[in-house]
């Protein structure tokens, strides 16, 4: 799935990285590359939904396939 949104860091379960879309949808992105771990950074990402159980209870659990800065 393609997602546009802002990078966030949440202080849950030891901390987690995610992307929040303009509509408020939350995507957990634990494998977000270091270069994009900047809260508030606007990005466009291609994500794949991860099925199964997770200790994180925040948004849709995903795997990052690609990510880039969102250019206005």
N, CA, C and O atoms as a Tripos MOL2 file, in Angstrom:
@<TRIPOS>MOLECULE
protein
  288   287    72     0     0
PROTEIN
NO_CHARGES

@<TRIPOS>ATOM
      1 N           0.8390   -1.1580    0.0000 N.3       1 UNK1
      2 CA          0.0000    0.0000    0.0000 C.3       1 UNK1
      3 C           0.8960    1.2370    0.0000 C.2       1 UNK1
      4 O           1.9680    1.2370    0.6050 O.2       1 UNK1
      5 N           0.4550    2.2690   -0.6710 N.am      2 UNK2
      6 CA          1.1880    3.5270   -0.6910 C.3       2 UNK2
      7 C           0.5730    4.4740    0.3260 C.2       2 UNK2
      8 O          -0.6450    4.6480    0.3740 O.2       2 UNK2
      9 N           1.4300    5.0850    1.1370 N.am      3 UNK3
     10 CA          0.9870    5.9330    2.2400 C.3       3 UNK3
     11 C           1.7370    7.2510    2.2020 C.2       3 UNK3
     12 O           2.9500    7.2850    1.9960 O.2       3 UNK3
     13 N           1.0090    8.3260    2.4030 N.am      4 UNK4
     14 CA          1.6140    9.6640    2.5500 C.3       4 UNK4
     15 C           1.2840   10.1060    3.9660 C.2       4 UNK4
     16 O           0.1460    9.9640    4.4120 O.2       4 UNK4
     17 N           2.2840   10.6470    4.6830 N.am      5 UNK5
     18 CA          2.0120   11.0970    6.0360 C.3       5 UNK5
     19 C           3.2390   11.6230    6.7360 C.2       5 UNK5
     20 O           4.2770   11.8610    6.1180 O.2       5 UNK5
     21 N           3.1030   11.8040    8.0550 N.am      6 UNK6
     22 CA          4.1880   12.3310    8.8770 C.3       6 UNK6
     23 C           4.7530   11.2380    9.7660 C.2       6 UNK6
     24 O           4.0240   10.4010   10.2980 O.2       6 UNK6
     25 N           6.0630   11.2670    9.9130 N.am      7 UNK7
     26 CA          6.7500   10.3310   10.7980 C.3       7 UNK7
     27 C           6.4940   10.7500   12.2460 C.2       7 UNK7
     28 O           6.5230   11.9350   12.5800 O.2       7 UNK7
     29 N           6.2420    9.7560   13.0970 N.am      8 UNK8
     30 CA          6.0330   10.0050   14.5170 C.3       8 UNK8
     31 C           6.8580    9.0140   15.3320 C.2       8 UNK8
     32 O           7.1730    7.9160   14.8750 O.2       8 UNK8
     33 N           7.1990    9.4300   16.5490 N.am      9 UNK9
     34 CA          7.8190    8.5260   17.5170 C.3       9 UNK9
     35 C           6.9080    8.4990   18.7260 C.2       9 UNK9
     36 O           6.6010    9.5420   19.3040 O.2       9 UNK9
     37 N           6.4780    7.3190   19.1070 N.am     10 UNK10
     38 CA          5.5830    7.1470   20.2490 C.3      10 UNK10
     39 C           6.3370    6.4620   21.3810 C.2      10 UNK10
     40 O           7.0830    5.5110   21.1500 O.2      10 UNK10
     41 N           6.1420    6.9410   22.5950 N.am     11 UNK11
     42 CA          6.8100    6.4040   23.7810 C.3      11 UNK11
     43 C           6.0730    5.1870   24.3480 C.2      11 UNK11
     44 O           5.9320    5.0700   25.5650 O.2      11 UNK11
     45 N           5.6130    4.3030   23.5080 N.am     12 UNK12
     46 CA          4.9110    3.0940   23.9390 C.3      12 UNK12
     47 C           5.8360    1.8920   23.8340 C.2      12 UNK12
     48 O           6.6450    1.7990   22.9110 O.2      12 UNK12
     49 N           5.7110    0.9770   24.7780 N.am     13 UNK13
     50 CA          6.4560   -0.2840   24.7210 C.3      13 UNK13
     51 C           7.9340   -0.0700   24.4240 C.2      13 UNK13
     52 O           8.5150   -0.8190   23.6390 O.2      13 UNK13
     53 N           8.5530    0.9340   25.0330 N.am     14 UNK14
     54 CA          9.9690    1.1950   24.7910 C.3      14 UNK14
     55 C          10.2150    2.1050   23.6110 C.2      14 UNK14
     56 O          11.3660    2.3830   23.2740 O.2      14 UNK14
     57 N           9.1560    2.5740   22.9750 N.am     15 UNK15
     58 CA          9.2670    3.4850   21.8370 C.3      15 UNK15
     59 C           9.0400    2.7790   20.5210 C.2      15 UNK15
     60 O           9.4830    1.6490   20.3190 O.2      15 UNK15
     61 N           8.3420    3.4600   19.6240 N.am     16 UNK16
     62 CA          8.1140    2.9000   18.2930 C.3      16 UNK16
     63 C           8.0070    4.0240   17.2710 C.2      16 UNK16
     64 O           7.5900    5.1400   17.5830 O.2      16 UNK16
     65 N           8.3950    3.6990   16.0390 N.am     17 UNK17
     66 CA          8.3130    4.6310   14.9080 C.3      17 UNK17
     67 C           7.0860    4.2850   14.0970 C.2      17 UNK17
     68 O           6.7160    3.1190   13.9650 O.2      17 UNK17
     69 N           6.4620    5.3110   13.5590 N.am     18 UNK18
     70 CA          5.2910    5.0930   12.7300 C.3      18 UNK18
     71 C           5.0710    6.2440   11.7730 C.2      18 UNK18
     72 O           5.7990    7.2360   11.7830 O.2      18 UNK18
     73 N           4.0570    6.0910   10.9510 N.am     19 UNK19
     74 CA          3.6280    7.1270   10.0070 C.3      19 UNK19
     75 C           2.1390    7.3380   10.2350 C.2      19 UNK19
     76 O           1.3730    6.3790   10.3300 O.2      19 UNK19
     77 N           1.7330    8.6130   10.3240 N.am     20 UNK20
     78 CA          0.3210    8.9530   10.4760 C.3      20 UNK20
     79 C          -0.1140    9.6950    9.2280 C.2      20 UNK20
     80 O           0.4770   10.7100    8.8620 O.2      20 UNK20
     81 N          -1.1570    9.1810    8.5700 N.am     21 UNK21
     82 CA         -1.6640    9.8040    7.3400 C.3      21 UNK21
     83 C          -2.4640   11.0600    7.6890 C.2      21 UNK21
     84 O          -2.8490   11.2460    8.8440 O.2      21 UNK21
     85 N          -2.7190   11.9250    6.6970 N.am     22 UNK22
     86 CA         -3.5400   13.1170    6.9420 C.3      22 UNK22
     87 C          -4.9330   12.7760    7.4720 C.2      22 UNK22
     88 O          -5.5500   13.5940    8.1540 O.2      22 UNK22
     89 N          -5.4310   11.5840    7.1670 N.am     23 UNK23
     90 CA         -6.7520   11.1460    7.6350 C.3      23 UNK23
     91 C          -6.7040   10.5680    9.0460 C.2      23 UNK23
     92 O          -7.7400   10.2370    9.6210 O.2      23 UNK23
     93 N          -5.4880   10.4470    9.6060 N.am     24 UNK24
     94 CA         -5.3470    9.9200   10.9560 C.3      24 UNK24
     95 C          -5.0690    8.4310   11.0400 C.2      24 UNK24
     96 O          -5.0220    7.8800   12.1400 O.2      24 UNK24
     97 N          -4.8850    7.7640    9.9070 N.am     25 UNK25
     98 CA         -4.5560    6.3300    9.9380 C.3      25 UNK25
     99 C          -3.1320    6.1720   10.4310 C.2      25 UNK25
    100 O          -2.2450    6.9260   10.0330 O.2      25 UNK25
    101 N          -2.9100    5.1960   11.2960 N.am     26 UNK26
    102 CA         -1.5930    4.9760   11.8960 C.3      26 UNK26
    103 C          -0.9810    3.6820   11.3630 C.2      26 UNK26
    104 O          -1.6320    2.6390   11.2970 O.2      26 UNK26
    105 N           0.2880    3.7850   10.9870 N.am     27 UNK27
    106 CA          1.0340    2.6440   10.4650 C.3      27 UNK27
    107 C           2.2970    2.4820   11.2940 C.2      27 UNK27
    108 O           3.1350    3.3830   11.3270 O.2      27 UNK27
    109 N           2.4440    1.3510   11.9610 N.am     28 UNK28
    110 CA          3.6380    1.0610   12.7450 C.3      28 UNK28
    111 C           4.7410    0.6270   11.7790 C.2      28 UNK28
    112 O           4.5550   -0.2960   10.9860 O.2      28 UNK28
    113 N           5.9010    1.3070   11.8520 N.am     29 UNK29
    114 CA          7.0000    1.0330   10.9090 C.3      29 UNK29
    115 C           8.3000    0.8010   11.6850 C.2      29 UNK29
    116 O           9.1850    1.6560   11.6660 O.2      29 UNK29
    117 N           8.4270   -0.3510   12.3730 N.am     30 UNK30
    118 CA          9.6120   -0.5930   13.1910 C.3      30 UNK30
    119 C          10.9110   -0.6420   12.3900 C.2      30 UNK30
    120 O          11.9850   -0.4140   12.9460 O.2      30 UNK30
    121 N          10.8290   -0.9350   11.1030 N.am     31 UNK31
    122 CA         12.0390   -1.0050   10.2770 C.3      31 UNK31
    123 C          12.2640    0.2740    9.4560 C.2      31 UNK31
    124 O          12.9660    0.2470    8.4450 O.2      31 UNK31
    125 N          11.6680    1.3930    9.8930 N.am     32 UNK32
    126 CA         11.8710    2.6660    9.2110 C.3      32 UNK32
    127 C          13.3710    2.9820    9.2030 C.2      32 UNK32
    128 O          14.0000    2.9830   10.2610 O.2      32 UNK32
    129 N          13.9570    3.2510    8.0270 N.am     33 UNK33
    130 CA         15.3980    3.5220    7.9540 C.3      33 UNK33
    131 C          15.7930    4.7290    8.8180 C.2      33 UNK33
    132 O          15.0270    5.6810    8.9650 O.2      33 UNK33
    133 N          16.9910    4.6680    9.3770 N.am     34 UNK34
    134 CA         17.5160    5.7180   10.2560 C.3      34 UNK34
    135 C          17.3920    7.1090    9.6390 C.2      34 UNK34
    136 O          17.0650    8.0670   10.3400 O.2      34 UNK34
    137 N          17.6490    7.2300    8.3390 N.am     35 UNK35
    138 CA         17.6100    8.5330    7.6640 C.3      35 UNK35
    139 C          16.2350    9.1960    7.7120 C.2      35 UNK35
    140 O          16.1160   10.3940    7.4540 O.2      35 UNK35
    141 N          15.2020    8.4280    8.0380 N.am     36 UNK36
    142 CA         13.8340    8.9550    8.0490 C.3      36 UNK36
    143 C          13.2540    9.0270    9.4590 C.2      36 UNK36
    144 O          12.0740    9.3370    9.6210 O.2      36 UNK36
    145 N          14.0530    8.7500   10.4660 N.am     37 UNK37
    146 CA         13.5900    8.7750   11.8630 C.3      37 UNK37
    147 C          13.6770   10.1890   12.4220 C.2      37 UNK37
    148 O          14.5030   10.5060   13.2780 O.2      37 UNK37
    149 N          12.7820   11.0250   11.8950 N.am     38 UNK38
    150 CA         12.7200   12.4370   12.2720 C.3      38 UNK38
    151 C          11.2510   12.8050   12.4740 C.2      38 UNK38
    152 O          10.5220   12.9840   11.4980 O.2      38 UNK38
    153 N          10.8060   12.9200   13.7340 N.am     39 UNK39
    154 CA          9.3960   13.2420   13.9710 C.3      39 UNK39
    155 C           8.9590   14.4950   13.2050 C.2      39 UNK39
    156 O           9.6390   15.5210   13.2190 O.2      39 UNK39
    157 N           7.8090   14.3840   12.5390 N.am     40 UNK40
    158 CA          7.2610   15.4970   11.7670 C.3      40 UNK40
    159 C           7.6630   15.4830   10.3020 C.2      40 UNK40
    160 O           7.0900   16.2140    9.4950 O.2      40 UNK40
    161 N           8.6470   14.6550    9.9480 N.am     41 UNK41
    162 CA          9.0880   14.5710    8.5570 C.3      41 UNK41
    163 C           7.9470   14.0360    7.6880 C.2      41 UNK41
    164 O           7.3450   13.0130    8.0140 O.2      41 UNK41
    165 N           7.6550   14.7190    6.5950 N.am     42 UNK42
    166 CA          6.6080   14.2560    5.6780 C.3      42 UNK42
    167 C           7.2230   13.2970    4.6700 C.2      42 UNK42
    168 O           8.2260   13.6040    4.0260 O.2      42 UNK42
    169 N           6.5990   12.1310    4.5470 N.am     43 UNK43
    170 CA          7.1330   11.0730    3.6900 C.3      43 UNK43
    171 C           6.0470   10.4540    2.8210 C.2      43 UNK43
    172 O           4.8510   10.6070    3.0680 O.2      43 UNK43
    173 N           6.5100    9.7520    1.8000 N.am     44 UNK44
    174 CA          5.6700    8.8810    0.9890 C.3      44 UNK44
    175 C           6.3260    7.5120    1.0940 C.2      44 UNK44
    176 O           7.5190    7.3690    0.8250 O.2      44 UNK44
    177 N           5.5530    6.5070    1.4850 N.am     45 UNK45
    178 CA          6.1210    5.1860    1.7050 C.3      45 UNK45
    179 C           5.2830    4.1100    1.0410 C.2      45 UNK45
    180 O           4.0630    4.2220    0.9260 O.2      45 UNK45
    181 N           5.9720    3.0690    0.6080 N.am     46 UNK46
    182 CA          5.2930    1.8680    0.1480 C.3      46 UNK46
    183 C           5.4460    0.8610    1.2770 C.2      46 UNK46
    184 O           6.5580    0.4820    1.6440 O.2      46 UNK46
    185 N           4.3120    0.4350    1.8220 N.am     47 UNK47
    186 CA          4.2960   -0.4480    2.9800 C.3      47 UNK47
    187 C           3.5940   -1.7510    2.6520 C.2      47 UNK47
    188 O           2.7120   -1.8050    1.7950 O.2      47 UNK47
    189 N           4.0000   -2.7970    3.3500 N.am     48 UNK48
    190 CA          3.3410   -4.0990    3.2170 C.3      48 UNK48
    191 C           2.8020   -4.4640    4.5930 C.2      48 UNK48
    192 O           3.5340   -4.4330    5.5830 O.2      48 UNK48
    193 N           1.5530   -4.8020    4.6490 N.am     49 UNK49
    194 CA          0.9380   -5.1790    5.9300 C.3      49 UNK49
    195 C           1.5470   -6.4840    6.4290 C.2      49 UNK49
    196 O           1.7280   -7.4310    5.6650 O.2      49 UNK49
    197 N           1.8600   -6.5190    7.7230 N.am     50 UNK50
    198 CA          2.4200   -7.7090    8.3500 C.3      50 UNK50
    199 C           1.3160   -8.3700    9.1610 C.2      50 UNK50
    200 O           0.7160   -7.7410   10.0330 O.2      50 UNK50
    201 N           1.0590   -9.6050    8.8820 N.am     51 UNK51
    202 CA          0.0250  -10.3560    9.6120 C.3      51 UNK51
    203 C           0.6600  -11.0250   10.8240 C.2      51 UNK51
    204 O           1.8560  -11.3160   10.8330 O.2      51 UNK51
    205 N          -0.1340  -11.2560   11.8160 N.am     52 UNK52
    206 CA          0.3610  -11.9450   13.0030 C.3      52 UNK52
    207 C           0.2900  -11.0660   14.2220 C.2      52 UNK52
    208 O          -0.2590   -9.9650   14.1870 O.2      52 UNK52
    209 N           0.8540  -11.5680   15.3020 N.am     53 UNK53
    210 CA          0.7950  -10.8810   16.5790 C.3      53 UNK53
    211 C           2.0060   -9.9840   16.7690 C.2      53 UNK53
    212 O           3.0940  -10.2650   16.2660 O.2      53 UNK53
    213 N           1.7960   -8.9010   17.5040 N.am     54 UNK54
    214 CA          2.8630   -7.9650   17.8150 C.3      54 UNK54
    215 C           2.6360   -7.4210   19.2140 C.2      54 UNK54
    216 O           1.4970   -7.3390   19.6740 O.2      54 UNK54
    217 N           3.7130   -7.0480   19.8930 N.am     55 UNK55
    218 CA          3.5500   -6.4280   21.2130 C.3      55 UNK55
    219 C           3.0950   -4.9870   21.0740 C.2      55 UNK55
    220 O           2.5580   -4.4060   22.0170 O.2      55 UNK55
    221 N           3.3100   -4.4060   19.8920 N.am     56 UNK56
    222 CA          2.8880   -3.0250   19.6640 C.3      56 UNK56
    223 C           1.3810   -2.9970   19.4360 C.2      56 UNK56
    224 O           0.8470   -3.7780   18.6480 O.2      56 UNK56
    225 N           0.7120   -2.1020   20.1230 N.am     57 UNK57
    226 CA         -0.7370   -1.9900   19.9590 C.3      57 UNK57
    227 C          -1.0300   -0.5840   19.4630 C.2      57 UNK57
    228 O          -1.7840    0.1710   20.0770 O.2      57 UNK57
    229 N          -0.4180   -0.2570   18.3400 N.am     58 UNK58
    230 CA         -0.5280    1.0870   17.7860 C.3      58 UNK58
    231 C          -0.5580    0.9690   16.2760 C.2      58 UNK58
    232 O           0.4670    0.6630   15.6680 O.2      58 UNK58
    233 N          -1.6720    1.1960   15.6690 N.am     59 UNK59
    234 CA         -1.7760    1.2190   14.2150 C.3      59 UNK59
    235 C          -1.6380   -0.1380   13.5470 C.2      59 UNK59
    236 O          -1.6440   -1.1870   14.1910 O.2      59 UNK59
    237 N          -1.5140   -0.0740   12.2460 N.am     60 UNK60
    238 CA         -1.3730   -1.2660   11.4130 C.3      60 UNK60
    239 C           0.1080   -1.6180   11.3420 C.2      60 UNK60
    240 O           0.9330   -0.7780   10.9800 O.2      60 UNK60
    241 N           0.4410   -2.8420   11.6850 N.am     61 UNK61
    242 CA          1.8330   -3.3040   11.6590 C.3      61 UNK61
    243 C           2.2680   -3.4810   10.1990 C.2      61 UNK61
    244 O           1.5970   -4.1640    9.4250 O.2      61 UNK61
    245 N           3.3940   -2.8600    9.8290 N.am     62 UNK62
    246 CA          3.8380   -2.9140    8.4390 C.3      62 UNK62
    247 C           5.3320   -3.1570    8.3200 C.2      62 UNK62
    248 O           6.0870   -3.0450    9.2850 O.2      62 UNK62
    249 N           5.7290   -3.4930    7.1030 N.am     63 UNK63
    250 CA          7.1270   -3.5970    6.7030 C.3      63 UNK63
    251 C           7.3320   -2.4980    5.6580 C.2      63 UNK63
    252 O           6.5060   -2.3360    4.7600 O.2      63 UNK63
    253 N           8.4260   -1.7470    5.7720 N.am     64 UNK64
    254 CA          8.7110   -0.6670    4.8260 C.3      64 UNK64
    255 C           9.3910   -1.2560    3.5890 C.2      64 UNK64
    256 O          10.4700   -1.8420    3.6860 O.2      64 UNK64
    257 N           8.7510   -1.0970    2.4210 N.am     65 UNK65
    258 CA          9.3420   -1.5480    1.1560 C.3      65 UNK65
    259 C          10.1770   -0.4340    0.5220 C.2      65 UNK65
    260 O          11.2350   -0.6870   -0.0530 O.2      65 UNK65
    261 N           9.6850    0.7970    0.6360 N.am     66 UNK66
    262 CA         10.4400    1.9670    0.1650 C.3      66 UNK66
    263 C           9.8740    3.2030    0.8530 C.2      66 UNK66
    264 O           8.7150    3.2330    1.2670 O.2      66 UNK66
    265 N          10.7250    4.2250    0.9650 N.am     67 UNK67
    266 CA         10.2890    5.4740    1.5810 C.3      67 UNK67
    267 C          11.1080    6.6140    0.9970 C.2      67 UNK67
    268 O          12.2900    6.4640    0.6890 O.2      67 UNK67
    269 N          10.4470    7.7620    0.8520 N.am     68 UNK68
    270 CA         11.1420    8.9510    0.3700 C.3      68 UNK68
    271 C          10.5070   10.1700    1.0190 C.2      68 UNK68
    272 O           9.3680   10.1220    1.4820 O.2      68 UNK68
    273 N          11.2630   11.2660    1.0470 N.am     69 UNK69
    274 CA         10.7080   12.5150    1.5630 C.3      69 UNK69
    275 C           9.6160   13.0050    0.6160 C.2      69 UNK69
    276 O           9.7350   12.8820   -0.6030 O.2      69 UNK69
    277 N           8.5680   13.5540    1.1860 N.am     70 UNK70
    278 CA          7.4650   14.0760    0.3940 C.3      70 UNK70
    279 C           7.8210   15.5190   -0.0230 C.2      70 UNK70
    280 O           7.9540   16.4040    0.8220 O.2      70 UNK70
    281 N           7.9650   15.7270   -1.2970 N.am     71 UNK71
    282 CA          8.3040   17.0430   -1.8270 C.3      71 UNK71
    283 C           7.0190   17.8060   -2.1490 C.2      71 UNK71
    284 O           6.1290   17.2600   -2.8010 O.2      71 UNK71
    285 N           6.9080   19.0720   -1.6990 N.am     72 UNK72
    286 CA          5.6870   19.8520   -1.9590 C.3      72 UNK72
    287 C           5.5050   20.1620   -3.4330 C.2      72 UNK72
    288 O           4.5280   20.8090   -3.8110 O.2      72 UNK72
@<TRIPOS>BOND
     1     1     2 1
     2     2     3 1
     3     3     4 2
     4     3     5 am
     5     5     6 1
     6     6     7 1
     7     7     8 2
     8     7     9 am
     9     9    10 1
    10    10    11 1
    11    11    12 2
    12    11    13 am
    13    13    14 1
    14    14    15 1
    15    15    16 2
    16    15    17 am
    17    17    18 1
    18    18    19 1
    19    19    20 2
    20    19    21 am
    21    21    22 1
    22    22    23 1
    23    23    24 2
    24    23    25 am
    25    25    26 1
    26    26    27 1
    27    27    28 2
    28    27    29 am
    29    29    30 1
    30    30    31 1
    31    31    32 2
    32    31    33 am
    33    33    34 1
    34    34    35 1
    35    35    36 2
    36    35    37 am
    37    37    38 1
    38    38    39 1
    39    39    40 2
    40    39    41 am
    41    41    42 1
    42    42    43 1
    43    43    44 2
    44    43    45 am
    45    45    46 1
    46    46    47 1
    47    47    48 2
    48    47    49 am
    49    49    50 1
    50    50    51 1
    51    51    52 2
    52    51    53 am
    53    53    54 1
    54    54    55 1
    55    55    56 2
    56    55    57 am
    57    57    58 1
    58    58    59 1
    59    59    60 2
    60    59    61 am
    61    61    62 1
    62    62    63 1
    63    63    64 2
    64    63    65 am
    65    65    66 1
    66    66    67 1
    67    67    68 2
    68    67    69 am
    69    69    70 1
    70    70    71 1
    71    71    72 2
    72    71    73 am
    73    73    74 1
    74    74    75 1
    75    75    76 2
    76    75    77 am
    77    77    78 1
    78    78    79 1
    79    79    80 2
    80    79    81 am
    81    81    82 1
    82    82    83 1
    83    83    84 2
    84    83    85 am
    85    85    86 1
    86    86    87 1
    87    87    88 2
    88    87    89 am
    89    89    90 1
    90    90    91 1
    91    91    92 2
    92    91    93 am
    93    93    94 1
    94    94    95 1
    95    95    96 2
    96    95    97 am
    97    97    98 1
    98    98    99 1
    99    99   100 2
   100    99   101 am
   101   101   102 1
   102   102   103 1
   103   103   104 2
   104   103   105 am
   105   105   106 1
   106   106   107 1
   107   107   108 2
   108   107   109 am
   109   109   110 1
   110   110   111 1
   111   111   112 2
   112   111   113 am
   113   113   114 1
   114   114   115 1
   115   115   116 2
   116   115   117 am
   117   117   118 1
   118   118   119 1
   119   119   120 2
   120   119   121 am
   121   121   122 1
   122   122   123 1
   123   123   124 2
   124   123   125 am
   125   125   126 1
   126   126   127 1
   127   127   128 2
   128   127   129 am
   129   129   130 1
   130   130   131 1
   131   131   132 2
   132   131   133 am
   133   133   134 1
   134   134   135 1
   135   135   136 2
   136   135   137 am
   137   137   138 1
   138   138   139 1
   139   139   140 2
   140   139   141 am
   141   141   142 1
   142   142   143 1
   143   143   144 2
   144   143   145 am
   145   145   146 1
   146   146   147 1
   147   147   148 2
   148   147   149 am
   149   149   150 1
   150   150   151 1
   151   151   152 2
   152   151   153 am
   153   153   154 1
   154   154   155 1
   155   155   156 2
   156   155   157 am
   157   157   158 1
   158   158   159 1
   159   159   160 2
   160   159   161 am
   161   161   162 1
   162   162   163 1
   163   163   164 2
   164   163   165 am
   165   165   166 1
   166   166   167 1
   167   167   168 2
   168   167   169 am
   169   169   170 1
   170   170   171 1
   171   171   172 2
   172   171   173 am
   173   173   174 1
   174   174   175 1
   175   175   176 2
   176   175   177 am
   177   177   178 1
   178   178   179 1
   179   179   180 2
   180   179   181 am
   181   181   182 1
   182   182   183 1
   183   183   184 2
   184   183   185 am
   185   185   186 1
   186   186   187 1
   187   187   188 2
   188   187   189 am
   189   189   190 1
   190   190   191 1
   191   191   192 2
   192   191   193 am
   193   193   194 1
   194   194   195 1
   195   195   196 2
   196   195   197 am
   197   197   198 1
   198   198   199 1
   199   199   200 2
   200   199   201 am
   201   201   202 1
   202   202   203 1
   203   203   204 2
   204   203   205 am
   205   205   206 1
   206   206   207 1
   207   207   208 2
   208   207   209 am
   209   209   210 1
   210   210   211 1
   211   211   212 2
   212   211   213 am
   213   213   214 1
   214   214   215 1
   215   215   216 2
   216   215   217 am
   217   217   218 1
   218   218   219 1
   219   219   220 2
   220   219   221 am
   221   221   222 1
   222   222   223 1
   223   223   224 2
   224   223   225 am
   225   225   226 1
   226   226   227 1
   227   227   228 2
   228   227   229 am
   229   229   230 1
   230   230   231 1
   231   231   232 2
   232   231   233 am
   233   233   234 1
   234   234   235 1
   235   235   236 2
   236   235   237 am
   237   237   238 1
   238   238   239 1
   239   239   240 2
   240   239   241 am
   241   241   242 1
   242   242   243 1
   243   243   244 2
   244   243   245 am
   245   245   246 1
   246   246   247 1
   247   247   248 2
   248   247   249 am
   249   249   250 1
   250   250   251 1
   251   251   252 2
   252   251   253 am
   253   253   254 1
   254   254   255 1
   255   255   256 2
   256   255   257 am
   257   257   258 1
   258   258   259 1
   259   259   260 2
   260   259   261 am
   261   261   262 1
   262   262   263 1
   263   263   264 2
   264   263   265 am
   265   265   266 1
   266   266   267 1
   267   267   268 2
   268   267   269 am
   269   269   270 1
   270   270   271 1
   271   271   272 2
   272   271   273 am
   273   273   274 1
   274   274   275 1
   275   275   276 2
   276   275   277 am
   277   277   278 1
   278   278   279 1
   279   279   280 2
   280   279   281 am
   281   281   282 1
   282   282   283 1
   283   283   284 2
   284   283   285 am
   285   285   286 1
   286   286   287 1
   287   287   288 2
@<TRIPOS>SUBSTRUCTURE
     1 UNK1         2 RESIDUE 1 A UNK
     2 UNK2         6 RESIDUE 1 A UNK
     3 UNK3        10 RESIDUE 1 A UNK
     4 UNK4        14 RESIDUE 1 A UNK
     5 UNK5        18 RESIDUE 1 A UNK
     6 UNK6        22 RESIDUE 1 A UNK
     7 UNK7        26 RESIDUE 1 A UNK
     8 UNK8        30 RESIDUE 1 A UNK
     9 UNK9        34 RESIDUE 1 A UNK
    10 UNK10       38 RESIDUE 1 A UNK
    11 UNK11       42 RESIDUE 1 A UNK
    12 UNK12       46 RESIDUE 1 A UNK
    13 UNK13       50 RESIDUE 1 A UNK
    14 UNK14       54 RESIDUE 1 A UNK
    15 UNK15       58 RESIDUE 1 A UNK
    16 UNK16       62 RESIDUE 1 A UNK
    17 UNK17       66 RESIDUE 1 A UNK
    18 UNK18       70 RESIDUE 1 A UNK
    19 UNK19       74 RESIDUE 1 A UNK
    20 UNK20       78 RESIDUE 1 A UNK
    21 UNK21       82 RESIDUE 1 A UNK
    22 UNK22       86 RESIDUE 1 A UNK
    23 UNK23       90 RESIDUE 1 A UNK
    24 UNK24       94 RESIDUE 1 A UNK
    25 UNK25       98 RESIDUE 1 A UNK
    26 UNK26      102 RESIDUE 1 A UNK
    27 UNK27      106 RESIDUE 1 A UNK
    28 UNK28      110 RESIDUE 1 A UNK
    29 UNK29      114 RESIDUE 1 A UNK
    30 UNK30      118 RESIDUE 1 A UNK
    31 UNK31      122 RESIDUE 1 A UNK
    32 UNK32      126 RESIDUE 1 A UNK
    33 UNK33      130 RESIDUE 1 A UNK
    34 UNK34      134 RESIDUE 1 A UNK
    35 UNK35      138 RESIDUE 1 A UNK
    36 UNK36      142 RESIDUE 1 A UNK
    37 UNK37      146 RESIDUE 1 A UNK
    38 UNK38      150 RESIDUE 1 A UNK
    39 UNK39      154 RESIDUE 1 A UNK
    40 UNK40      158 RESIDUE 1 A UNK
    41 UNK41      162 RESIDUE 1 A UNK
    42 UNK42      166 RESIDUE 1 A UNK
    43 UNK43      170 RESIDUE 1 A UNK
    44 UNK44      174 RESIDUE 1 A UNK
    45 UNK45      178 RESIDUE 1 A UNK
    46 UNK46      182 RESIDUE 1 A UNK
    47 UNK47      186 RESIDUE 1 A UNK
    48 UNK48      190 RESIDUE 1 A UNK
    49 UNK49      194 RESIDUE 1 A UNK
    50 UNK50      198 RESIDUE 1 A UNK
    51 UNK51      202 RESIDUE 1 A UNK
    52 UNK52      206 RESIDUE 1 A UNK
    53 UNK53      210 RESIDUE 1 A UNK
    54 UNK54      214 RESIDUE 1 A UNK
    55 UNK55      218 RESIDUE 1 A UNK
    56 UNK56      222 RESIDUE 1 A UNK
    57 UNK57      226 RESIDUE 1 A UNK
    58 UNK58      230 RESIDUE 1 A UNK
    59 UNK59      234 RESIDUE 1 A UNK
    60 UNK60      238 RESIDUE 1 A UNK
    61 UNK61      242 RESIDUE 1 A UNK
    62 UNK62      246 RESIDUE 1 A UNK
    63 UNK63      250 RESIDUE 1 A UNK
    64 UNK64      254 RESIDUE 1 A UNK
    65 UNK65      258 RESIDUE 1 A UNK
    66 UNK66      262 RESIDUE 1 A UNK
    67 UNK67      266 RESIDUE 1 A UNK
    68 UNK68      270 RESIDUE 1 A UNK
    69 UNK69      274 RESIDUE 1 A UNK
    70 UNK70      278 RESIDUE 1 A UNK
    71 UNK71      282 RESIDUE 1 A UNK
    72 UNK72      286 RESIDUE 1 A UNK
